[in-house]
Amino acid sequence: AGNAELDSDSDQLTDAREHYLYHSSPTNSDTDGDMLSDYEEVINRNTDPCNSDTGMPVAVISFPTNNFTWVWMP
């Protein structure tokens, strides 16, 4: 038996869920390295935390005059 609530990478997904359900890394909060946490992908976006093409912006446009950044994500 172990701690069912253990979350080694503090991404709000238990290690057991990451290992057995999502197949993501329980020790890396961003398994696929796309700058979205595994939690963000699984819970908020319904995307695969092991597939990096699900969350990368297609275009980033910066407006230096007003420090505004616009990100378009399909």
N, C-alpha and C positions, 0 to 999 in steps of 0.2 A: 504494500500500500504506500501511497505517497500523498503529497499535498495537492488536492484537486484544484486548488485555487492558485497554484504557483504560476507566476508570470515573470519569467527570468529577464525578458527584454523590456518590460514595463510598457507594452503596447496595448494593454487592456484585453488581450486575448490570452487565455490560459495556455500553458505549454502543451497540455494534452490536446486541446482543440487545434492548436497550430500543427502539432505532429500528426495526429490521426485524422483530422477532418479537413484542414486546409492545406496540409503538406508544406507549410511554410516553416521558417526557422524559428524555434522558440528562443533563440539567443540573439536574434537580429530583428529589430523592430521594423525594418524595411528589407524584407527578404530579397526582392528583385532589384533594389537599388534605384527605384524610379522617383524618389523623393516623396512618396506617399507611404505612410505607415501601413503595416498589414491590416490594422484595425480600420483605417480609412478606406482601404480597398474592399475589405470583406463586408463591413457593416454599412458604410455610407454610400459606396459606389457600386457594390455588387460586382466587383471585378476580381480577377485572379491575383493574389498577392505574390505569385511565383512567376508572373508574366509581365515584364517591364514595359511592354508597349501599350498597356491599358491606361496609363496616367500621365504620360509625358505631353506637355503642351506642344501644339503644332506650331504656334507662332507666339512670340513674346514681343510686344511693341512698347518701348519706353518713351515717355514724353519728358525730357529733361527740364523743361521750363516750369512744370508744376509737380515734378517728382511723382508722376502717375505712371503706373505700369499696367498694361492691359494684356491679359493672357487668353488666347482662344484655344479651347479644348473641344474637339468634336465629340 
